[in-house]
Amino acid sequence: MEWIGKSKEEELKEDKGKWVEVVGSEFWQPEKEDEEVVGNIIQIVESKYGKEYIIEVGENERITTPAHMMLQNKLAGCKVGDNIKIVYRGEVPSGKGSPLKKYRVFKYAQAN
């Protein structure tokens, strides 16, 4: 039996589009006080631990925030498209064993 038509490779060569790498996201796990991440929220996902925010921090570079309660509370007013900065501020005792991780969250506001 003879193949009639173009191969998939030939079709792709004629296509005027381009290949764009599909990227996942790294899980951000700050360890040092004042570590920060700056970027645009591109997706908010609900995990079994709470909301995780996927932030584009560079071209083809994304991070996923941890679902720490203090961070989720600070990010509650943020939405997809917001340009944000998250600064890790260390740990504080929780009274329940594991310490709580502290964060500061900033949202970029256009000057008028």
C-alpha positions, -999 to 999 in steps of 0.1 A, spaced: 0 0 0 14 34 -9 11 65 13 -6 94 -6 -3 129 8 23 147 29 40 133 59 34 150 92 70 163 91 64 179 56 32 195 69 50 210 99 78 224 77 52 242 56 34 256 87 42 292 94 39 287 132 68 280 155 75 256 183 72 270 217 85 252 247 58 240 272 70 249 307 59 237 341 65 255 373 91 251 400 77 249 436 90 280 454 104 271 489 121 301 504 146 293 531 163 326 538 147 357 552 141 384 526 140 359 497 115 373 472 97 365 440 83 391 416 60 384 386 25 381 372 -1 357 385 -10 335 356 -31 309 373 -47 301 407 -52 265 415 -70 248 444 -49 220 459 -58 197 488 -38 221 510 -54 254 498 -48 278 470 -15 278 451 -6 307 428 14 301 396 35 332 389 54 339 357 88 353 369 106 354 336 103 342 300 94 305 302 100 306 340 72 300 364 70 292 401 42 278 423 37 293 457 34 271 487 -1 268 502 10 283 536 -20 298 554 -4 331 561 6 335 525 -29 325 513 -44 351 535 -22 378 521 -28 367 485 -66 366 489 -71 400 473 -49 391 443 -62 378 409 -48 364 377 -30 392 358 -18 410 390 19 419 391 30 410 426 61 407 449 62 382 477 89 386 504 96 357 528 100 371 564 111 339 583 92 319 608 73 325 640 62 300 667 27 287 661 20 272 695 9 240 677 44 225 670 54 236 635 64 272 631 44 295 608 61 310 578 56 348 575 54 367 542 48 402 529 29 406 497 29 437 475 7 444 444 20 468 417 -2 498 414 1 522 384 9 558 392 -18 582 380 
